[in-house]
Amino acid sequence: MTRQSRRTFLTSASLLSLAAAAKAVPMQKEKSLLIHIAFFYLKNPKSTADRDKLVEGIKSLERIETIRSMHVGIPADTPARSMKESGYNVSELLFFDDVAGQTAYQDHSIHKDFVDNYSTPLCKKVVVYDSVTV
């Protein structure tokens, strides 16, 4: 492979990678998004069974039609930093079109079932952050 064709190949590969990454991120340019982030702290933080049950409950929320995108996670094993909070057990990141979509989610029977059957019995604390695009 000549030097020019290697450079062309690497440039093309880089641009294709960026294009794929950009498509993976839920972005809307014309309207605002509402992002709902919740951190769940289990009553029994060492219980894998409780964590798995909570994850199951969170994933059941995906059936609510106003949720545009969802990520469910556990703390990443990244290096300790003074500003890093890793005391939670499970997190959820939800994307909504607007406040009305998030309100419909809060009032939905699936969400109420989640609170009654998963969050309240399993968690000692839940911290929620809601934000809108600026």
Helices and strands as residue ranges (DSSP letters): H 3-24, E 34-42, H 48-60, G 61-63, E 69-73, E 90-96, H 99-107, H 109-114, I 115-119, H 120-122, E 123-132
